[in-house]
Amino acid sequence: MFTHVRRDLRTGRGRRAVDPVIIVGAGPVGLTLALALARQEVPSVVLDEGPGKDDPRPARTVVLREDTAALLTRLSGAPLDDLGVRWTGWRSMRRRQVLREVVFDDAGEPAPLHIAQHVLTNALRTAIADEPLVKVVTDSRLDTVEQERSGVTAHTRGPRGTWWRGSYLVGCDGPRSTVRKLLDIRFPGRTAVERHAVAALRTELPWPGQALLHRTPPWRMSGPSAGEVTARPLPDGVWRLDWLLPPGKDLVTPELLVTRIRETLAGWTGGTTPPYDLLDTGVHTVHHRLARRWRVGRVFVAGDAAHLLGALGTHGLDEGLRDVDNLAWKLAPAWHHGPHEALLDSYQTERRTAVAARLRAADQVLPVLRGGGALRGFVPGTSRGHDALLADGHLGHGPLGAPGAYADSPLAPRHLEHEIPVDTPPGTPVTDVRVTAEDGSFVQLRSRLGRGALLVVLVAPGTGVWDRKHWVSAGIMPRLAAAVTALPHPAELLVSETYPGAPAHTVLLVRPDGHLVTALNGVRPADLYAAAEATLGGKDRDRTEQAEDTEVAEETERTERAEQRSGAGAEAGSRTR
């Protein structure tokens, strides 16, 4: 039996037991969602089609940007920097010329984190093993989804085939998503946008710790080649190398790939192939697809089940993790207090719009960078400028790589009288400044995200050099604290000495996923309340006593149907509550 008692977020009083969230798929996206929900006291059942472990594949890796790496570190508690590699630098080359070189350090641009996917997945599984609110069920393949107003029923086949009952269901089950197919959601897009031959090998290269994008290298390559190769470092002297393949279905044989490795290593090291140990190979095909709908009633899709992207250096896992960050904090209040349709609907609106913008940007730039001369007028500039666009995708910059903004979100507040501009536009991720927490400790702003609470940040220069007890009850603090307490959702009050572009006494309202709601000129309780209310979807909450009665009636009807399907005795032994 898997039962959890729902608790009121403000009073902590227990409420009636409710069904967990069913998560279909135990990849990085599904496991991250389970942890994100658990941090907000929401139980989940993860249906894993496989045996519960991933085979090592060194050539299957992921590159995480600053925000997604911080999300995974915060949720898993794992030392991801020790399990992967933070790039020390990046260089773009064309033939023998270095076009762009970036050095990553603590004071400058944040370094991407490169990690093998099976290592990341194992770290998430380890974190879940110690989480009592998450139940992972292996060898369970979904084949049926039914839903009513009050919940979702799913059936799995396999050695542990049974019926499962959930409050919501999220399909994180990859490109061939069963959830998406059962809901009859269209998944249009383009197939085989790019293909790459991939190899993971242990060797020494002239730029330890740096990633390299090399276009039109000066040496001849055997077999099909589009004249582009990428090298990314991994731990223990391992590198992942990707060769862009021309359009078509040319076969990449093991012999041809070994020849390509030797030619590339010799070209980079001055003509002689250095010793290397080949660990893994493969062919990576990039597709661009976007699901028409991301929500159908109480069922959602996320990650590769909702979108596929990855051309021009962009990485789909980043967007899948941002799906999780966006959805988890919206499911949590729905689970604790009942569904708020505007808040749940905003998941599709915000995330689908953000991913669609990246797909559009890649599709527009792709023909230019891959030789589509007829379209060059739409992306002006020299080949050096085109290389910069391609590097943006790899480094997480611009429309090809930067985290999406929710400026036009239905949750954005309108017509706030005292709103002021800061360097972070509303709807974009906040800067990770140092803040003083309510207990007086100094922490990074990002460390307070993901707990389901809104964050209210007061910019107060000078507070960092004084003990908190001297200023917490002085000036505008008592009035601000009272305003925060009165908000329609739990919120945490933080204080920062500075924030980019914000004058003294600016008050920032930040969503649980780290996107800025608004910046206010001073303590403005009415505007702060209105902004918080808008962030939760407005006033039209549809959780009523009538809905509670409807749930009870539907629970009875559902039980009768389940007994007809499998018998009352079998049903009583297999249901998870």
Salt bridges, closest charged atoms under 4 A:
ASP19 OD2 - ARG165 NE 3.69
ASP19 OD1 - ARG577 NE 2.56
ASP48 OD2 - ARG125 NH2 3.23
GLU49 OE2 - ARG141 NH1 2.70
ASP54 OD1 - ARG125 NH2 3.69
GLU66 OE2 - ARG446 NH1 3.46
ASP67 OD2 - ARG322 NE 2.83
ASP81 OD1 - ARG86 NE 3.05
GLU101 OE2 - ARG91 NH2 3.05
GLU109 OE2 - HIS397 NE2 2.43
GLU131 OE1 - ARG39 NH1 3.26
ASP143 OD1 - HIS155 ND1 2.92
GLU146 OE1 - ARG565 NH1 3.06
GLU148 OE1 - ARG165 NH1 2.88
GLU148 OE2 - ARG561 NH2 2.84
GLU194 OE1 - HIS196 NE2 3.16
GLU194 OE2 - ARG370 NH2 2.79
GLU228 OE1 - ARG215 NE 3.37
GLU228 OE1 - ARG370 NH1 2.73
ASP242 OD1 - ARG232 NH1 3.37
ASP242 OD1 - ARG240 NE 2.79
ASP277 OD2 - ARG202 NH1 3.66
ASP280 OD2 - ARG57 NE 2.69
ASP318 OD2 - ARG65 NE 3.30
GLU319 OE2 - ARG322 NH1 3.11
GLU319 OE1 - ARG351 NH2 2.56
GLU319 OE2 - ARG358 NH1 2.41
ASP323 OD2 - HIS307 NE2 2.66
ASP323 OD1 - ARG351 NE 2.70
GLU341 OE1 - ARG295 NH2 2.68
ASP345 OD1 - ARG295 NH1 2.55
GLU350 OE1 - LYS330 NZ 2.73
GLU350 OE2 - ARG511 NH1 2.70
ASP363 OD1 - ARG190 NH2 2.88
ASP363 OD1 - HIS288 ND1 2.89
ASP387 OD2 - ARG94 NE 3.14
ASP387 OD1 - ARG215 NH1 2.55
ASP392 OD1 - ARG100 NH1 3.56
ASP392 OD1 - HIS397 ND1 3.78
ASP432 OD2 - ARG446 NH1 3.73
GLU492 OE2 - ARG448 NH2 2.83
ASP513 OD2 - ARG511 NH2 2.80
ASP527 OD2 - HIS418 ND1 3.20
ASP540 OD1 - HIS340 NE2 3.79
GLU548 OE2 - ARG15 NH2 3.88
GLU548 OE1 - ARG16 NE 3.75
GLU548 OE2 - ARG543 NH2 3.14
GLU551 OE1 - ARG16 NH2 2.50
GLU551 OE2 - ARG543 NH1 2.57
GLU555 OE1 - ARG558 NH2 1.90
GLU555 OE2 - ARG575 NH2 3.57
GLU555 OE2 - ARG577 NH1 3.24
GLU557 OE2 - ARG561 NH1 3.24
GLU571 OE2 - ARG575 NH1 2.89
